[in-house]
Every structure is written in structure tokens, then in C-alpha cells.
Amino acid sequence: MRLPGQAHRHPDDIVIGPVDLSARVDEALAVQALAFGLGADEVAVRRQIVLRHLTHPGARALGATVPGGDLVGFVYGMPNDRTHWWSTVVEPYLRARGHESWLDDSFVITELHVHPRYQNHGIGRTLITAITDGAAEPRSILSAIDIESPARGLYRSLGYEDLARQVLFPSAPMPYAVMGAPLPLRRR
Ligand SMILES: CC(C)(COP(=O)(O)OP(=O)(O)OC[C@H]1O[C@@H](n2cnc3c(N)ncnc32)[C@H](O)[C@@H]1OP(=O)(O)O)[C@@H](O)C(=O)NCCC(=O)NCCS
């Protein structure tokens, strides 16, 4: 069994392991901007949000780095806290579906992004599996844009199921789905 925090080596010499994401926030946001399509204004807003998130108790991050040291993917998350903004937005949707208890004892995946040039090589799968393997909580929750995307396909294959659909975050143009999975995540 892999120990939490132990580095994973990918076939193309990509190393996946803990990173100081506050120190590398600009690199991470450059990856997210390409993967997710963020403009400069959104990057500036996200920068403050990410730095604040990383101060929350239990927040952890893993990165995927190439031999030269460049970051090509990252994931971060934290134990859910019902007072956090994300949790307060999704709570009424989960309550309406009888899934509110998923907000307790749950590890939230806040962001997961892989540089487009490095997608579809198993990096995203390794990042999310490794970070949740290091969680003390028995389950994990996240939100993803409510369309049939590679992200949704990946999450389903890891055991995440829809807990709520068409969830509207203030200022987000697209509705999201909230998904939850028991930990450890399903292996292939
Ligand atoms: C989601 C994301 C992180 C996945 O990273 P990745 O390294 O490409 O993912 P992996 O190679 O580990 O896994 C790919 C999996 O995605 C799924 N997938 C890939 N392309 C897909 C597609 N066109 N349709 C459905 N599922 C697809 C499959 O489940 C695939 O699993 P497989 O290995 O069994 O084929 C990456 O696509 C990404 O950064 N997307 C843009 C940003 C984003 O949407 N982030 C998530 C926000 S919620």
C-alpha cells in the first residue's frame, strides 16, 4: 500500500507528491487557466481564494511535476466545514435530496486540474486517489460543472455518484453537480 504523502512516479517521469501550493499558486493557476479556461480577472480572484483555502485546517495539496520541475497538474482539498462558503451553497440542494449528512466527515476536493498537454495519461486519477487516500474522513464530496465532461467521467469511475444536480453558485455561469464517494476511492 502507498503511504499518504509518498511520491508516485508516472511512466513519463512525472512525479506526483505533496507541493507547497501557496508558494506555487501562480504556477497552479496558470495550469487551471489553461485546463478550465480562466481569464486574467478570474485568475486574480482565484489567487486570493486559493491562498485563503490553504490556511484552513486540514487543507492539503498534491502536485504533478515534470523532470524540469514544472507543475503540470494539482489537486487540493480539505475536510468539509459547514461554515465554509461552498458548503453553505450546496447544503440546501443536498438537504432537498436527503443527502445533507454528506457534509459531515467528508473530504472536499476543491480543485483538480491537469495541463491540457498532459491530460488523459492517468495524472488526474492518481492525484485525486492519492489525496483522498491521505484523508481521515470516510468519504469525499466535490462539485463539477453539470455536463458530461472528462471530469464527470473520471469521478464516476472512481465511485462518485450524483448527490445533487443543477446547483447554482452565485456568479458561476453554469450549474454544477455535487458528487460524493466512499473512501478509499474505487480502483480499476
Ligand atoms: C478532469 C481532469 C483533471 C482529468 O485529468 P486527466 O489527467 O486527464 O485524467 P486521467 O487521465 O487520470 O483520467 C482520464 C479519465 O477521464 C475520463 N475521461 C477522459 N476523457 C473523457 C471523455 N471525453 N468523456 C468522458 N470521460 C472521459 C475517463 O474516466 C478517463 O479514465 P480512463 O483512464 O479509464 O480512460 C482534466 O481533464 C482537466 O484538467 N480538465 C479540465 C479542468 C477540469 O474540468 N477540472 C475539474 C473541475 S471539477
The ligand as a Gaussian input file, in Angstrom:
#p B3LYP/6-31G(d) Opt

LIG

0 1
 C      -10.589000      16.358000     -15.167000
 C       -9.087000      16.250000     -15.365000
 C       -8.399000      16.822000     -14.126000
 C       -8.691000      14.789000     -15.523000
 O       -7.284000      14.718000     -15.579000
 P       -6.550000      13.655000     -16.536000
 O       -5.144000      13.562000     -16.087000
 O       -6.794000      13.993000     -17.950000
 O       -7.361000      12.357000     -16.141000
 P       -6.889000      10.839000     -16.216000
 O       -6.028000      10.657000     -17.431000
 O       -6.356000      10.441000     -14.905000
 O       -8.252000      10.098000     -16.386000
 C       -8.965000      10.318000     -17.525000
 C      -10.318000       9.767000     -17.212000
 O      -11.232000      10.791000     -17.518000
 C      -12.334000      10.199000     -18.123000
 N      -12.394000      10.778000     -19.437000
 C      -11.401000      11.248000     -20.206000
 N      -11.884000      11.743000     -21.338000
 C      -13.222000      11.587000     -21.250000
 C      -14.307000      11.932000     -22.085000
 N      -14.118000      12.540000     -23.264000
 N      -15.545000      11.636000     -21.679000
 C      -15.768000      11.012000     -20.501000
 N      -14.778000      10.661000     -19.682000
 C      -13.535000      10.956000     -20.050000
 C      -12.163000       8.760000     -18.157000
 O      -12.832000       8.244000     -16.992000
 C      -10.692000       8.577000     -18.032000
 O      -10.487000       7.403000     -17.352000
 P       -9.728000       6.176000     -18.087000
 O       -8.330000       6.318000     -17.594000
 O      -10.444000       4.978000     -17.558000
 O       -9.857000       6.371000     -19.572000
 C       -8.628000      17.015000     -16.636000
 O       -9.377000      16.531000     -17.725000
 C       -8.805000      18.514000     -16.532000
 O       -7.942000      19.204000     -16.000000
 N       -9.921000      19.004000     -17.088000
 C      -10.189000      20.426000     -17.139000
 C      -10.382000      21.027000     -15.773000
 C      -11.494000      20.365000     -15.016000
 O      -12.567000      20.134000     -15.555000
 N      -11.235000      20.081000     -13.738000
 C      -12.198000      19.509000     -12.879000
 C      -13.032000      20.575000     -12.309000
 S      -14.390000      19.839000     -11.419000

